[in-house]
């Protein structure tokens, strides 16, 4: 048994990435950010689908060609493979 909130620092200069589950065809990753964003002019473009769920706090997410969306606790969305996106 584990708790999603174990080992999280209140602040950090870097994002933390932890695999919670990794199996063929699926990976569940916990990403802990304390204000980090994708550098200006940089886009993420992954070869896999990414389902994002915001558990706590707030976040901005920009998908290429669309307006920035603001995420609140409980919000989730699917970013299809090959979709350029960035954390704002």
C-alpha positions as CSV (number, residue, x, y, z in Angstrom):
1,X,0.0,0.0,0.0
2,X,1.1,3.5,-0.7
3,X,-0.3,7.0,-0.5
4,X,-0.2,9.4,-3.4
5,X,0.9,12.3,-1.2
6,X,3.9,10.4,0.5
7,X,7.3,12.1,0.0
8,X,6.1,15.3,-1.5
9,X,8.0,18.4,-0.4
10,X,6.1,21.7,0.0
11,X,8.4,23.5,-2.4
12,X,11.1,22.4,-4.8
13,X,13.2,24.0,-7.5
14,X,12.6,21.0,-9.8
15,X,9.6,18.9,-10.8
16,X,9.4,15.4,-9.4
17,X,8.5,12.4,-11.7
18,X,7.6,9.1,-10.1
19,X,6.3,6.0,-11.8
20,X,3.5,4.6,-9.7
21,X,2.7,1.7,-12.1
22,X,4.5,0.6,-15.2
23,X,3.2,-2.3,-17.3
24,X,3.3,-3.1,-21.1
25,X,1.0,-0.5,-22.7
26,X,0.4,1.6,-19.6
27,X,2.3,3.8,-17.2
28,X,0.9,5.8,-14.4
29,X,3.2,8.6,-13.4
30,X,3.0,11.1,-10.5
31,X,4.3,14.5,-11.4
32,X,4.7,17.0,-8.6
33,X,5.2,20.6,-9.6
34,X,5.6,23.6,-7.4
35,X,5.2,26.3,-9.9
36,X,7.4,25.0,-12.7
37,X,6.4,25.5,-16.3
38,X,7.6,24.5,-19.8
39,X,10.3,27.0,-20.9
40,X,9.0,29.7,-23.2
41,X,9.0,28.7,-26.9
42,X,9.3,25.0,-25.9
43,X,6.6,22.4,-26.7
44,X,6.2,18.8,-25.5
45,X,5.4,16.3,-28.2
46,X,5.2,12.7,-27.1
47,X,4.8,9.5,-29.0
48,X,2.1,8.2,-26.5
49,X,-1.3,9.4,-25.2
50,X,-1.2,11.2,-21.9
51,X,-4.1,11.4,-19.6
52,X,-3.7,14.3,-17.1
53,X,-5.5,14.5,-13.8
54,X,-5.0,17.5,-11.5
55,X,-5.3,16.3,-7.9
56,X,-4.3,19.5,-6.0
57,X,-3.5,23.1,-6.7
58,X,-3.9,24.7,-10.1
59,X,-2.2,24.5,-13.5
60,X,-2.3,26.1,-16.9
61,X,-2.0,23.9,-20.0
62,X,-1.7,25.1,-23.6
63,X,-2.4,22.8,-26.5
64,X,-1.0,24.1,-29.9
65,X,-3.6,25.9,-31.8
66,X,-6.0,26.2,-28.8
67,X,-6.5,28.7,-26.0
68,X,-4.8,28.0,-22.7
69,X,-6.9,26.0,-20.3
70,X,-6.8,26.4,-16.5
71,X,-7.0,23.1,-14.5
72,X,-8.5,22.9,-11.0
73,X,-8.5,20.0,-8.6
74,X,-10.5,17.1,-10.2
75,X,-10.1,18.4,-13.8
76,X,-8.7,15.9,-16.3
77,X,-8.1,15.7,-20.0
78,X,-6.5,13.4,-22.7
79,X,-3.6,14.7,-24.7
80,X,-3.4,12.4,-27.8
81,X,0.0,11.2,-29.0
82,X,1.8,13.7,-31.2
83,X,-0.1,16.7,-29.8
84,X,2.2,19.6,-29.0
85,X,1.5,21.0,-25.6
86,X,3.1,23.0,-22.7
87,X,2.6,23.7,-19.1
88,X,2.1,27.4,-18.5
